Amino acid sequence: MAANYPFATIEPNTGIVLIPDARLDELEKLYNAKKKVPATVTFVDIAGLVAGASKGEGLGNQFLANIRSCNAIAHVVRAFDDPNILTDDATGSHEPSKDIEIINTELVLADLTTVEKRLPAIQKEAKANPKIKPLADILEIARATLDSGSPLFTVSESWNQESLAWLKKELQLLTLKPVIYVFNVDENGLSDDELKQKLVQLASPAQAVFICAKLEDELRSLDEADRKELLGSYGQTESGLVQLIHAAYDTLGLQSYLTAGEQEVRAWTIPRGATAPQAAGVIHGDFERGFIAAQIVDYNDLITAGSEQAAKAAGKVRTEGKTYVMQPNDVVEFRFNV
């Protein structure tokens, strides 16, 4: 929800967004499928954060509780001036860096409190059990990083993966979550490369996406042809929402594989690097437990061949086992026994 006052959003609003995938359209025609099921991304619109949130100011405690359940944070930052919008500055001027600083500071302070509460107990355990020492060490590093004012996601890539997984699971630290900065610009800002470069630097090392909320609102009421025409008039090929979906997939390390048949064609979301049995488990746990093999054809090879039978005749369909790492264009049929 958008409005010209703070806390227009109180309770989290959840939206499940279909991921546009032209491959499904082609597979639907190829198989004459009865149903098409795209992959989805779930976005949760959470109330804004104010200075002092880590101490309960505004909707701070509620915000922090809601954000712990998210896999990544998409921080929407206003990047345009408008005297009609309520701000601390009567001129309506606005500095995106201030919004980013407030969010980062509050999340850092919340994490610092969590780490400082847990650290003494872990240090005590480590003295009696040397196996705990790596956890105490990683908490020490986390405390020092947070104490310097830096979010943990800016340095965590170099950390021991086992210790990092423990931090994420046991402490649910907020600044370990990957961040996407969604800069809300005006119509002119969409084509202002100098402004965009400045905002990219401001977001670094996180990913930056640029949207115009006013334009996105207009696009909602248009059909596909009119949407393309309107986007083109602003020099855009994709809506801000689609760009955000791509950014979310990239930030979370996700990809989609495909299944196809007469009943339905469908895209399934898996982590990059997932094996064939793990991918099968996304459809049903029994598929993973009883996995035998995966019959796979590359999407482009399938479309070029014109049918599954033609692809088989051309030697493009192959059988892969348990160690096979899934690829984004895989069209798969799993074989299993339970």
N, C-alpha and C positions, 0 to 999 in steps of 0.2 A: 504494500500500500504506500502511496506517496501523498504527502500533504505539506503545507507550508507551516509546520510547527513540529517541535520535537516529539518523539514517541507516538507517531501516527500508527506504528505497529506496536502492539503490546504482547499479544500471544503470537507464537511462531506460526507462520503460514507456510504450508507445504505445497509445492507444486511438482508434479511429475511430468517431465518434458520428453516428448518423443524425439529421438535423434534422427534427423534427416539422413537417409541412406539411399542413394540412387541405385545401388546394387540390388536392393530388394525389389524395386520396380521392374528391373530387367528379369530377375529370377521369377517374379510373379507371372510375367508374360511367358517365360520359357516353360514353366511347369503348369501353366494355367491353374495356378493355386487358388484355393477358396479364400485364403486369409493371408494377410501380410502383417507381421508383428515386428516393429522396429525395437531396437534397444532403447532404454530410457535413462535419464539422469534425474535424480531427485534434488531439488533446491529447497532449502528452508529459509524463509525470510524472517530474520530475527531482529528484535528491537535494537535500535542504535545504542552506542556506548558513549558515555560522557566521562570527563575527568573525575577521578575518585571512584570509579565503578568497582575497582578491586577492593574498596572499603565499603561497598554497598550503596554508593551514590547512584541516583537515577534508578534504572532497572538493572544495576550492575550484577547483583548476585544471580538474578534470573537469567540475564544474558550469559553469564559465565557457565551456568548449569546447562543451558541449551546448546552452547557451542561445543561442549565436551563430546557430544554425541556425533558431531560432524566429522567427515573424513578430510575435508579441506575447507578453508575460509575464503569466500569471495567477498572482499571488502569493497563496497561501493563508495567511491569518493567523488564528491562534486568537484568538477574542474571547469566551471564557468561562473561568471559574475551575473547577478540579477538583483537589483535593488528591491524587488518585490518579495524576496525570500528572507525570512527572519534569520538574522545572524547577530553576533556580538558587535559587528561593524555596521553602523547605520547606513554606510554607502552601498552595502550589498556585495562588496568585494570579498573574495574568498581565496584562501591559500590551501591547496590540497595537502601540502606537507604538514599542516597543522592537524588535519584530520588523521593522517597516517600516524603522526607522532602520538596523538592521544590514544589511539587504538593500541599501538605497539607498547606504549608505556603501561597501560592498564593490564594488558595480557602478561607482560613481563613481570609486573608486580604480583599478579595473582600466582604465576608460576614460582616466583621467588619464595613466596609464603609457603607454597606446597613443598618445595625442595627443602627449605630450612626446617620444616616440621619433621620431615622424614629422615634427613641426613644423620642426626645423632644416633638414632636407632640402628641404621645401617652400618655406621662406623663401629658401633659397639659389637654388632654381629660379626663384622669382618675381622675383629681381633681374635675371636674364638673360631672362626671358620674362614680360612684363606680363600675358599671358593667365592665368598661374598665380596672380596676385595675389589674386583673389577666394577661391581655395582657401586661401591662406595666411591671409587675413583671417578666414575662417570657422573655421579651426583656432585662431586666436588667441582668438576669442570663445568657442569650445568650451572651451579651456583655462581661461579666466577663469571660465566658468560652473561647470566641474567643480571648480576650485580653491576656489570659494565653497561647495562641498558640494552643489550642486544637480544633479539628473539633467537631461540635455539635453532630454528630452521635455517638460519644463515650460516651455521657452522656444523650442523649435525651430519652432513654427508660424509665427513671424514671419520666419524665415530665407529667403534666396534658395533657391528649389526646386532649381535646378540644382546648387548647392553642397551642399545637403542630400542630394541623391541620390548625389553623389560620396562624401560622408562615410559614408553607409549601405553603399554598395557596396565601397569601398576599405578602410575601416577597421573596418567591422562593429561600430560602437560599441554597447555594450549598453544604455546609458541613452537611446539614440534610439528604442528599441523602445517602442511603446505598452504601458501597464500596465493591467491590471484587478485590483483588489483583491477577493479572494474571502474574505469574513469568515465564518469558521466559528463560528456561535453555537449556544447550546443551544436547547432547545424554547421556553423563555420568551423568549429573545432574538429569535425570529422576529416577535414582536408587540410588542417593546419599542421604540417609536418614538424615545424619548429616546436610547437606546443607538445605534440606527441612524443618527440624525442626527449624533451624535458621531463615528461611524466614517466617515460620508460626508465630514465636514470633514477628518478625518485623511487620507483618500484623495485629496482634491482636489489637482490638477485631474483626476486619473485617475477612472475609473468604479468604482463599488462594487457588489458583488453579495453578498447574504446567503444563506447556506445553513446547514442543520443536518445535519452528516454522519451523525449517528445516524438522523435521519428519512430521509435519502436511502438509507441502507442498508436500512431497512424497506420503502421503496417498491419496491425492486428485485424483491422476491418477490411483489408483488401484481399482480392484473390491473387493467385500466384503470378499471373502476368503483370498485374498492376503493381505488385510488390517489387518485382524485378525492375520495372520501369522507374519506380520511385527511388529505389536503392541506387540505380544507375545514375539518376540525376544528382546524387550526392557523391558519386565516384565509388560506391560500395558494391560489392558482389554478394555479400552475405549480411544477414541481419546481425545485430549485436548479440541476440540470443544464441544464434548458431555459432558465432565466434566464441562465446562463453562456453558452450558445450564442448567445442574442440579444445579449448584451453583447459577445461576440467578433466577431460580424458587424458590430455598430455601431462598435466600436473600430477594426476593420480596414477599415472603409468598404466592406463587401461587400453584395451583394444577390443574389437568385436570380431567374432567368427560367425559363419552362416550355416544354417541348415535349410534344406529345400526339398519339397515334395508336393504332391497334388493337394494335400490337406492344408499346408501352410508353408510360407517362407518366413524365416525369422533370423534376427541378429541377436547374438548372445554376448554379454559383456564379461570379459575375463581380464586378469592382470597380464601385462606383457611378461613373457617368459613362462607362462603357464604350460604345463604338459598336457598331452591329450587326455589322460585320465582326469586331471583337474578340470579341464574344460567340460568333460562329460558330466562331472559332478555338479556343474552349474545347472544342467537340465534336471538331473535327479541324482540323489546320493547313490542309488542302486547302480547307476551307470558307471560311477567311479569305482565302487566296490567290486563290481563284476566285470570290469573293463577287459576286453579281449584285444580289440584292435580298432583303428579308425580308418575308414575309407575316405580319402581326401582328393579333391580336385581344386586347383586354383580357379578362382572366380573368372579371371580373364580367359583362361584356357577353356572353361566351360561355355562361356558366352561365344567365343570364337568358333567352337565346335558346333554349337547350335542345339545340342541335346546331350544328356548324360550318356546315352548309348554311343553317340558319335565321339564323345570325349574318351570313353573307354576304348573304342576301336582305334583311336589315335594314340593310345598309350599314355594319356594324361591323368588317368585315375590311378592312384597308388594306395597301398596299405601301409599304415604306420603303427608302431607299437607304443609301449608305455613311456618310453623316454623321449618321444617326439615333442618338440616345442612348437606350439601353435603359432601360425602366422596370420596376419590380419585378413588376408584374402582367401583363407581356407573355407571351402564348402564341404561340410563333413557329414558322414553317416557313421554313428558309433555302433560297434558290435559288442555285446556284453552278455553275461550269463549270471543269473542270481537264483 
